[in-house]
Amino acid sequence: MATPTRTEALSLLRSLLRTARHFCDYNVREYAKRRAVDGFRHNRNLSDPSSISSAYADGRAQLEVARRQSTVYSFFAPKVKSIMDPHPAN
């Protein structure tokens, strides 16, 4: 795999954050967001092309897991909204 560009990496981060918004549970949603941002911060200073490619591939795999998990979690969504969830605009 070729070394991903900065644009591709940022696109992956945006996809992970977008997927995190689909989790119904506040705690899981915030964990997914925090995990995505922390992962990118941890790998910010990578310079070896093979390390960058490996981290990008791992991020893509994590995105697929998050997408599957958000679907599964939606089947078991709580009936009552959490007080931590923002109220819809009226």
N, C-alpha and C positions, 0 to 999 in steps of 0.2 A: 504494500500500500504506500502511496506517495505521502509525503508529509502534508498534513492538512494546513490550510492557510488560516490566517487570523480570522477572516470572515467566516470560514467554516466552523471554527471553534466557537465564535460568538453566536453563530446560528444554533449550534448544539446547546449552548447555555440557555438561549432563549427558548428552545424547544423543551428543555428540562423544566424550566420555570413555568412554561405554559402548561405542561403536563401536570405539574404539581398543583395548579389551580383546580384541576378536575377532581381531586380527592375531596370527599364529603366531610371527613373528620378534620377539624381544625388542627389537632396535634400532628396528624400524619401529613397534612398539607404543609405546615410550617417546617416539619422535619425534612420533607422532600426538598423544599426551597433551600433550607440551610445546608443540606448535604450537597446540593448542586453547587452552590456558591463556594462552600468550603473546599470542595474538590478542585474547582478551577483555581482558587487561591493557592492551594497546595502545589499545583502543577504550573504555576505562573512562570517560574524561572527555569523551566526545562529548556535545554539547548540542544541536546542530542536528538537528531531526527528520528531514531528508532524509539527513543523514550516518548517523544511527542506523538508518534504514530500509535504506540501502545496505549498511552493515556487517552487518545482520541477514540480508539477502538473500544476501550473500556467504557468511556462515556456513552458511546452509541449503544453498547450492550445495556448499560444502566437505563438509558432512555426507553429501550424496548421493555425492560422489566417494569419500569414505572408505568408505562402505558398499559401493560397487562394488569398490574396491580390496581390501577385506578378503575379499570373495568370491573374487576372482582369486588373491590370495595364499594362500588356503586350498587351492587346487588344487595349489600348488607348495610345500606345507609341508615343512620338513625332516624327515627320517626320525628324526633324533636330537634330543632336547631339548637346549636350551642350558643351560649351567651357571648362567646368570643367571635362568632361570625358577624361580619358587618351586616347591618340592616339594609334591605333593598331600598333604593330611592323611590319615593312616591311622588 
